[in-house]
Amino acid sequence: MAETPDGPHSGPAITLTASQGMELSIGSAGDGMHAVLTVRTQGLDAAAPTARPMAAEVIVVDCSSSMGYPMTKMRAAREATVAAVSALRDGTLFGIVQGTERAQMVYPPRQALAVADARTRAEAIDRARHLHASGGTDMGAWLIQTRRLLEDCSAQIRHAIMLTDGQHNGPPQVLEEELARGEGLYTCDARGIGQDWDARELTRIVTRLHGTADAVLKDSDLTAEFEAMVRASMGRAVADLRIRVNFLPSSGIRFFKQMFPTELDLTDTGRQTGLRTVEFPTSAWGNETRQYHLCLKADPDGAPRYEDLQLGYVQVLVESATIPPPDPVPVLVHWTEDSRPSTELHPALTHLTLYTKLGQAISRAYDAYEGGDLTTTEVRLSEAVRLAHQLGDQSLLSRLADLLDITDPAAGLVRLRKPVDGVRMGRLLMVSSHTTITPGLDSEPRPQAEHAPPPGPRTGTPPERFDPLPAADAPRPDGPAQLRSCLNPDCDALLPPDARFCIKCQRPVAEPDGQDDGAVEGGTV
């Protein structure tokens, strides 16, 4: 039986936790208030197959002339496509696209997707075994065909695989425009084979389409890669979770980023659904954990000092009759009088900051390598080794060790192996946005303020827009949190039990006689 922070459970479940350092000096107000959100989905594989949302899979195979040299590339592409089709579950919509200077349907022969069953899988496998190399490379055309197939189908979960051994030779603007059209419609994972693919190009494509990029060192490894990508896609059982951020009138969203398992800036994908409410789509989910970095604007003007104050709250929304949403979590601030900028980061933010620096070090090493500056390449990779060691990222250290002789990882003492393996260098760049989960957040207690109020009375009356929360160590009832709903029938805000004023409409939320008829169990929206 799976475990949640609250104990064992059976069946599908979603948990949401927030981790933050609440203290913010008035001198650091411009930095905003940061929170790391951890969303975990569990038990989704327990759902009956008939309850799963319909999925669609498009497999795009580079069949340009260069795929024929050596022939092992085309042979590996055929076998990998066979493995991918074999991994499709019944009822999945699917298609195979042959990519050259144009995009042609391999299966089905019409401009639509087939429904996977024993017959269609056998037909598709037969067609895949006859893929051959001939033509050029226009990834824009490939993605146009992929989008058309997916936007015209009824599937809720849409995924594509793209294989290439080369670089985009079509109009750059067409590719850029197509990435904009496909973003948010489907996710795409890309894999390179051979030696002539462009690591930056593939990374840019999958970043826009919220997928992953990598390359195989041996052609024969491609089958396992394709099979793993399709099985991961088939394991997704929730079409979309939306993360809703609600904030005070004096606040706002500075940015919202996915930080695990890969780094993605999602700020521009947010959709404003209310005056002070923004929702972020997160694509399809299987049994997995993702972490996000939220930064809210914070204004100390008129706010009381040395109290836990609510800036807003976060919800996870799921359109499912069988999966309950988790309780909302507040985002807090605890103002201190220090006029100097803060210098210490919360451990969760330190973890994310180190990964940002690690990615930058690898990117600069790759740029130096591309420019022929191997001295700078070695210096930047030394920095990357030191950071990866500090983070305990053994997977990334393993890839760095493919390029370096590492003497002391803690100190970054390395020697670049020459000649530099360009394929391994590109593979390193493509996984540089991969991260490890920030440790200990699911079980981390809500942080408490370190500073006590200064002696003497405070001046001024706290304005109604700020709402102190109960102490972090205050006793809490067992079971789901009883969240107070706003008494204003036109307001949908959910507030902590002891809230006195609504953070959205600013009205009092306590009944005059102390009764509360607006409690909502479990944060259902």
PyMOL commands that set and color helices and strands:
alter all, ss='L'
color gray80, all
select helices_A, chain A and resi 26-31+44-46+49-51+65-68+71-86+118-128+139-151+172-182+199-208+219-234+267-269+347-370+374-391+394-401+422-430
alter helices_A, ss='H'
color red, helices_A
select strands_A, chain A and resi 3-4+7-8+13-19+23-25+33-42+55-62+93-99+103-107+114-115+157-164+187-192+213-215+241-247+253-260+264-265+271-274+277-281+288-296+309-318+329-336+404-408+413-416+482-485+494-495+519-521
alter strands_A, ss='S'
color yellow, strands_A
deselect
rebuild
show_as cartoon
